[in-house]
Amino acid sequence: MTDSKELLTKYEPKEANVLTADPQVRSARFSPCGKVIVAGGFDGRVRRWNIEPATESRAGATPTPQELPALDGHHAWIDGIAFCQDGELIFTADSWGQLCCWNGYAADQPQVKWRHEQAHDGWIRELAVSPDGQRLASCGSDRFVRIRSVEDGVKQREFDAGRDVLRIVWMPDGTLLTGDDRGIVKHWKDDGSLIRQFDAAVLYTLSRLQDVGGVHSLAIDREGKLLAAGGTIPKNGGTVTGPPTILVFDVATGEEKHKLTLGVDSDCYVADMHFHNEGFLSAVTYGTPGAGQLLYVLPEEGKPFFTKKLSNLHSLSWHPDGKRLAVVATNPGSNGNGRPLDKEGNYVGNKSPIHVFEVSGG
């Protein structure tokens, strides 16, 4: 059995850098080469930082990340970011339905390889590249899953998943998992035929006329044997409260193996998570007012063996070397509806500190 104390010794994060994105970003991901962090903005820009610049500020110091020119051309919030493991292709998607492939994500001026202005009818929630690197899957609020060629963006097939699909993940065998707004996880063949459903409906409620919750995060372990579905067990609509929760299922049988409660009602949603190769889940949560946590938990133990509080965390990404991770937060005292203007009469929007941590393990 894996020892959580030993894991904490190896993987306890220590802050190395803080990047500031203004205005706010929704997610940030390390590139497969490990040299770049890419973030999707609320303002439709794809932000990029070179985290391994050629020169350091002083001998032996952690290099200071340098921001590269942003990629322009999207119309709205960017939720979808995915990379090809080989080469320098990056895929980005926004809440108006545009999907774009860029060549040379680490270059000063990456070029558009192909673009679809209306890849989905509305919000594209997430993108995922297949294990063989040949296919790009997208899901959206129009209920559809679409699979395209990575090379030219030509649609190969599509299928109706039945609900607003919030998350999509490829399995190691080339099948697909989706998580929807009603808390249902479905396992699909890539031709759209259904293999199995997983019941995570406790992550959803109907509050008066409002659909609340759903599968806000989805992860599989390295061998494709365990599936984790994350969100909250919502207690109300409006300003949602409920404990952040992860359900862990056996992929082969559909059986729920573990139910992890990772905080109190004000901590709310599990926004993003990752199965580490050593068996623990790393996750981030966001809640109200300004609540947020970075967590490590072994599913069989049920309780986190590491917790760090930060303000409203929305994404988590591990560096390919396994020795760094980046989490997207929101500035403390962030503005919401009804907040006053500044002295000059301007509404001050939110910023996103992107915290880059180093760990001793990997």
C-alpha positions as CSV (number, residue, x, y, z in Angstrom):
1,M,0.0,0.0,0.0
2,T,1.3,3.5,-0.9
3,D,2.3,5.5,2.2
4,S,0.9,9.0,2.2
5,K,3.7,10.3,4.5
6,E,6.3,9.2,2.0
7,L,4.3,10.7,-0.8
8,L,4.1,14.1,1.0
9,T,7.9,14.0,1.6
10,K,8.4,13.5,-2.2
11,Y,5.7,15.8,-3.6
12,E,5.0,18.6,-1.1
13,P,4.8,21.7,-3.4
14,K,6.9,24.7,-2.7
15,E,6.2,27.9,-4.6
16,A,8.8,28.9,-7.2
17,N,7.1,31.6,-9.3
18,V,3.8,33.5,-9.6
19,L,2.7,34.6,-13.0
20,T,0.1,37.3,-13.1
21,A,-2.5,37.2,-15.9
22,D,-4.7,40.3,-16.2
23,P,-7.5,40.0,-17.0
24,Q,-8.4,36.6,-15.5
25,V,-7.7,33.3,-17.2
26,R,-9.7,30.1,-16.8
27,S,-7.0,27.4,-17.1
28,A,-3.3,27.0,-17.7
29,R,-1.4,24.0,-19.0
30,F,2.3,23.0,-19.4
31,S,3.3,22.1,-22.9
32,P,4.5,18.6,-23.6
33,C,8.1,19.9,-24.1
34,G,7.9,21.5,-20.7
35,K,9.1,24.9,-21.8
36,V,5.9,26.8,-22.1
37,I,2.8,27.5,-20.0
38,V,-0.3,28.3,-22.0
39,A,-3.5,29.9,-20.5
40,G,-6.9,30.5,-21.9
41,G,-8.2,34.0,-21.2
42,F,-11.6,35.5,-20.4
43,D,-10.8,38.1,-23.0
44,G,-10.3,35.6,-25.9
45,R,-6.5,35.7,-25.9
46,V,-4.3,32.6,-25.6
47,R,-1.6,33.7,-23.1
48,R,1.9,32.1,-23.2
49,W,4.9,32.2,-20.9
50,N,8.4,30.8,-21.6
51,I,9.3,29.2,-18.2
52,E,12.8,28.2,-19.2
53,P,14.4,31.4,-20.6
54,A,18.0,31.2,-21.8
55,T,19.3,33.5,-19.0
56,E,18.7,33.5,-15.3
57,S,18.4,36.6,-13.1
58,R,21.3,35.3,-10.9
59,A,23.4,32.2,-10.6
60,G,21.5,29.3,-9.2
61,A,18.2,31.1,-9.2
62,T,14.9,29.8,-10.6
63,P,14.6,31.4,-14.1
64,T,12.1,34.2,-14.4
65,P,9.3,33.3,-16.8
66,Q,9.0,35.6,-19.8
67,E,5.6,36.2,-21.4
68,L,5.4,35.6,-25.2
69,P,3.0,37.4,-27.5
70,A,-0.6,36.3,-27.0
71,L,-2.4,34.4,-29.7
72,D,-5.4,36.5,-31.0
73,G,-8.4,35.5,-33.0
74,H,-10.8,33.9,-30.6
75,H,-14.1,35.7,-29.8
76,A,-14.8,34.8,-26.2
77,W,-13.8,32.7,-23.1
78,I,-11.2,30.0,-23.9
79,D,-12.0,26.8,-22.1
80,G,-10.4,24.2,-24.4
81,I,-6.6,23.8,-24.5
82,A,-4.9,20.6,-25.8
83,F,-1.5,19.7,-27.2
84,C,-0.1,17.0,-29.5
85,Q,2.5,15.1,-27.6
86,D,4.8,15.1,-30.6
87,G,5.6,18.3,-32.5
88,E,4.4,21.8,-31.6
89,L,0.6,21.8,-32.3
90,I,-1.8,23.3,-29.9
91,F,-5.6,23.4,-30.1
92,T,-7.7,26.1,-28.5
93,A,-11.5,26.5,-28.4
94,D,-13.9,29.2,-27.1
95,S,-17.4,29.7,-25.7
96,W,-18.7,30.9,-29.1
97,G,-17.8,27.6,-30.8
98,Q,-14.6,28.4,-32.5
99,L,-11.9,25.8,-32.7
100,C,-8.3,26.6,-33.8
101,C,-5.1,24.6,-34.5
102,W,-1.8,26.6,-34.2
103,N,1.6,25.4,-35.3
104,G,4.6,26.3,-33.2
105,Y,3.2,27.1,-29.7
106,A,6.7,28.0,-28.4
107,A,7.5,30.3,-31.3
108,D,7.2,34.1,-31.2
109,Q,4.5,34.1,-33.8
110,P,2.7,30.7,-34.1
111,Q,0.8,30.2,-37.3
112,V,-2.8,29.1,-37.7
113,K,-2.7,25.6,-39.3
114,W,-6.5,25.3,-39.5
115,R,-9.6,26.9,-38.0
116,H,-13.3,26.2,-37.7
117,E,-15.4,29.3,-36.8
118,Q,-18.4,27.1,-35.8
119,A,-17.0,23.7,-34.7
120,H,-19.9,23.5,-32.2
121,D,-23.1,25.4,-31.8
122,G,-22.1,27.4,-28.8
123,W,-19.7,26.7,-25.9
124,I,-16.9,24.2,-26.5
125,R,-16.2,22.9,-23.0
126,E,-13.1,20.8,-23.5
127,L,-10.6,19.3,-26.0
128,A,-8.6,16.1,-25.9
129,V,-6.1,14.5,-28.2
130,S,-6.2,10.8,-28.7
131,P,-3.4,8.5,-27.3
132,D,-2.1,7.9,-30.9
133,G,-1.9,11.7,-31.5
134,Q,-4.1,11.5,-34.7
135,R,-7.5,12.6,-33.5
136,L,-8.9,15.6,-31.6
137,A,-12.1,15.2,-29.6
138,S,-14.3,18.2,-28.6
139,C,-17.4,18.4,-26.6
140,G,-19.9,21.2,-26.0
141,S,-23.1,22.7,-24.8
142,D,-24.8,21.6,-28.0
143,R,-24.6,18.0,-26.6
144,F,-22.3,16.8,-29.4
145,V,-19.0,15.0,-29.3
146,R,-17.0,15.6,-32.5
147,I,-13.8,13.8,-33.6
148,R,-11.5,15.5,-36.1
149,S,-8.2,14.8,-37.8
150,V,-5.4,16.5,-36.0
151,E,-3.6,17.1,-39.4
152,D,-6.3,19.1,-41.2
153,G,-9.3,19.5,-38.9
154,V,-11.6,17.4,-41.1
155,K,-14.5,16.0,-39.1
156,Q,-14.3,12.2,-39.0
157,R,-17.5,11.5,-36.9
158,E,-19.8,12.9,-34.4
159,F,-22.5,11.7,-32.0
160,D,-25.1,13.2,-29.7
161,A,-24.1,12.5,-26.1
162,G,-27.6,13.5,-24.8
163,R,-26.7,16.4,-22.5
164,D,-24.5,19.4,-22.2
165,V,-21.1,17.7,-22.1
166,L,-18.7,19.4,-19.6
167,R,-15.7,17.1,-19.8
168,I,-14.1,14.6,-22.2
169,V,-11.1,12.2,-21.7
170,W,-9.5,9.6,-23.9
171,M,-8.9,6.2,-22.5
172,P,-5.6,4.4,-23.2
173,D,-7.4,2.0,-25.5
174,G,-8.8,4.8,-27.7
175,T,-12.3,4.9,-26.3
176,L,-13.8,8.0,-24.8
177,L,-15.3,9.2,-21.5
178,T,-17.7,12.1,-21.2
179,G,-19.1,13.8,-18.1
180,D,-22.3,15.9,-18.4
181,D,-24.3,18.6,-16.6
182,R,-26.6,16.0,-14.9
183,G,-23.7,14.0,-13.3
184,I,-23.7,11.1,-15.8
185,V,-20.4,9.7,-17.0
186,K,-20.5,7.7,-20.2
187,H,-18.0,5.4,-21.8
188,W,-18.1,5.4,-25.6
189,K,-16.5,3.7,-28.5
190,D,-15.2,6.3,-30.9
191,D,-18.0,5.5,-33.3
192,G,-20.5,6.8,-30.7
193,S,-21.8,3.4,-29.5
194,L,-22.2,3.4,-25.7
195,I,-20.2,0.9,-23.6
196,R,-21.3,1.8,-20.1
197,Q,-22.7,4.6,-17.8
198,F,-21.4,5.6,-14.4
199,D,-23.8,7.2,-11.9
200,A,-22.4,10.4,-10.5
201,A,-25.9,12.0,-10.2
202,V,-25.2,13.1,-6.6
203,L,-23.1,15.8,-8.2
204,Y,-26.3,17.4,-9.7
205,T,-29.6,18.9,-8.4
206,L,-32.5,20.8,-9.8
207,S,-33.0,24.0,-7.7
208,R,-36.3,25.5,-8.7
209,L,-35.7,26.0,-12.4
210,Q,-31.9,25.9,-12.2
211,D,-29.8,22.9,-13.2
212,V,-26.9,22.9,-10.6
213,G,-23.7,21.0,-10.6
214,G,-22.7,18.2,-12.9
215,V,-19.3,16.6,-13.7
216,H,-16.8,19.5,-13.4
217,S,-13.7,17.4,-13.6
218,L,-12.8,14.0,-14.9
219,A,-9.6,11.9,-14.7
220,I,-8.4,8.3,-15.3
221,D,-5.4,6.6,-13.8
222,R,-2.4,5.5,-15.9
223,E,-3.7,2.0,-16.6
224,G,-7.2,3.1,-17.4
225,K,-8.7,1.1,-14.5
226,L,-10.0,3.8,-12.2
227,L,-12.2,6.8,-13.2
228,A,-12.6,9.9,-11.0
229,A,-15.6,12.3,-11.4
230,G,-15.4,15.5,-9.5
231,G,-17.8,18.4,-8.6
232,T,-19.9,19.2,-5.6
233,I,-23.0,17.8,-4.0
234,P,-25.0,20.9,-4.5
235,K,-27.4,22.1,-1.8
236,N,-29.0,25.0,-3.6
237,G,-29.0,27.2,-6.7
238,G,-27.9,30.8,-7.1
239,T,-24.7,31.1,-5.1
240,V,-24.1,27.4,-4.9
241,T,-22.8,25.7,-1.8
242,G,-22.0,22.0,-1.2
243,P,-18.9,19.9,-0.2
244,P,-16.3,19.3,-3.0
245,T,-16.7,15.7,-3.9
246,I,-14.8,13.1,-6.0
247,L,-16.4,9.7,-6.9
248,V,-14.0,7.0,-7.9
249,F,-15.3,4.2,-10.1
250,D,-14.0,0.8,-11.4
251,V,-13.9,1.3,-15.2
252,A,-14.5,-2.4,-16.0
253,T,-17.5,-2.9,-13.8
254,G,-19.0,0.6,-13.3
255,E,-18.9,0.1,-9.5
256,E,-18.4,3.1,-7.2
257,K,-15.3,2.3,-5.1
258,H,-14.7,5.5,-3.2
259,K,-16.6,8.7,-2.3
260,L,-14.2,11.5,-1.3
261,T,-15.5,14.6,0.6
262,L,-12.8,17.2,0.4
263,G,-14.0,20.2,2.4
264,V,-17.0,22.0,3.8
265,D,-20.1,23.5,2.0
266,S,-18.3,26.8,1.2
267,D,-15.4,25.0,-0.6
268,C,-17.9,23.8,-3.3
269,Y,-16.5,22.5,-6.6
270,V,-13.7,20.2,-7.6
271,A,-12.6,22.2,-10.7
272,D,-9.7,20.1,-12.0
273,M,-7.8,16.9,-10.9
274,H,-5.1,14.5,-12.0
275,F,-4.2,10.9,-11.2
276,H,-0.5,10.8,-10.4
277,N,1.4,7.7,-11.5
278,E,2.0,6.9,-7.8
279,G,-1.7,6.5,-7.3
280,F,-2.8,9.7,-5.5
281,L,-5.1,12.3,-6.9
282,S,-4.1,16.0,-7.0
283,A,-7.1,18.4,-7.2
284,V,-8.1,22.0,-6.9
285,T,-11.3,23.5,-5.6
286,Y,-13.1,26.8,-5.7
287,G,-16.0,28.1,-3.5
288,T,-17.4,31.2,-1.8
289,P,-16.4,33.7,-0.6
290,G,-13.0,33.3,-2.3
291,A,-12.4,29.8,-1.0
292,G,-9.9,27.5,-2.7
293,Q,-7.7,24.5,-2.0
294,L,-4.9,22.5,-3.6
295,L,-5.2,18.9,-2.4
296,Y,-3.5,15.5,-2.5
297,V,-5.6,12.5,-1.6
298,L,-5.2,8.7,-1.8
299,P,-8.6,7.3,-2.8
300,E,-8.4,4.4,-0.4
301,E,-7.7,6.8,2.5
302,G,-10.6,9.1,1.8
303,K,-9.1,12.2,3.4
304,P,-6.4,14.6,2.0
305,F,-2.9,14.1,3.2
306,F,-2.0,17.6,1.9
307,T,-4.1,20.8,1.7
308,K,-3.0,24.3,0.8
309,K,-5.5,27.1,0.8
310,L,-5.5,29.6,-2.1
311,S,-8.2,31.8,-3.5
312,N,-10.6,30.2,-6.0
313,L,-8.5,27.7,-7.9
314,H,-9.7,26.6,-11.4
315,S,-7.1,24.5,-13.0
316,L,-4.1,22.2,-12.2
317,S,-1.3,21.0,-14.6
318,W,1.7,18.9,-13.9
319,H,5.0,19.5,-15.7
320,P,6.2,16.6,-17.9
321,D,9.2,16.2,-15.6
322,G,6.9,15.5,-12.6
323,K,8.7,18.1,-10.5
324,R,6.5,21.1,-11.0
325,L,2.8,21.9,-11.1
326,A,0.9,25.1,-12.0
327,V,-2.5,26.1,-10.5
328,V,-4.7,29.0,-11.6
329,A,-6.1,31.1,-8.8
330,T,-8.1,34.4,-8.5
331,N,-6.8,37.5,-6.8
332,P,-8.0,37.8,-3.2
333,G,-11.0,40.1,-2.7
334,S,-12.1,39.4,-6.3
335,N,-14.9,41.5,-7.7
336,G,-18.4,40.1,-8.3
337,N,-21.8,41.6,-9.1
338,G,-22.5,44.7,-7.2
339,R,-18.9,45.6,-6.2
340,P,-18.2,49.3,-6.2
341,L,-16.1,51.2,-8.8
342,D,-12.6,52.5,-8.0
343,K,-11.8,56.1,-7.3
344,E,-11.7,56.9,-11.1
345,G,-15.1,55.3,-11.6
346,N,-13.8,52.2,-13.3
347,Y,-14.9,48.6,-12.6
348,V,-11.7,46.7,-11.6
349,G,-11.8,43.2,-13.1
350,N,-10.2,40.2,-11.6
351,K,-6.6,38.9,-12.2
352,S,-5.3,35.3,-12.1
353,P,-2.2,34.5,-10.2
354,I,-0.8,31.4,-11.8
355,H,1.2,29.7,-9.0
356,V,4.1,27.5,-10.2
357,F,5.2,25.0,-7.5
358,E,8.3,22.8,-7.4
359,V,8.3,19.3,-5.7
360,S,11.3,17.3,-4.7
361,G,10.0,14.0,-6.2
362,G,9.2,13.1,-9.7
